[in-house]
Amino acid sequence: MSKTKIKTQTKWNIKGIENWGWKKHPLGATIPEAGNAADYKTGGWRSNRPIWDEEKCTNCLICWINCPDSSIRVKDEKWDSFDYDHCKGCGICANVCPTKAITMVEEGGEK
């Protein structure tokens, strides 16, 4: 059995990370698409869901960077929609939004 040496990056160059913007941030150890199968919808059990306020949004996309389920859709480099089939309602997007453009509401509440 041959041993394969795994190449690892031991030092990260994060100088100026606060100014990177959403495009430069790597996805890291995530599955780059919501869910891991088209039919495996995981959002049906959430008790809260995010609501987006277009007037408050600056399209910094910090929500997209931080969403653990890739449930924020981006189109033409702007926020587009939530993927409610895979959103679990964790609220991370609302917590990291600097302009409070995302709020969490009880499932079945405000549309």
Secondary structure, 3 states (H helix, E strand, C coil): CCCCCCCCCCCCCCCCHHHCCCCCCCCCCCCCCCCCCCCCCCHHHCCEEEEECCCCCCCCCHHHHHCCCCCEEEECCEEEEECCCCCCCCCHHHHHCCCCCEEEEECCCCC
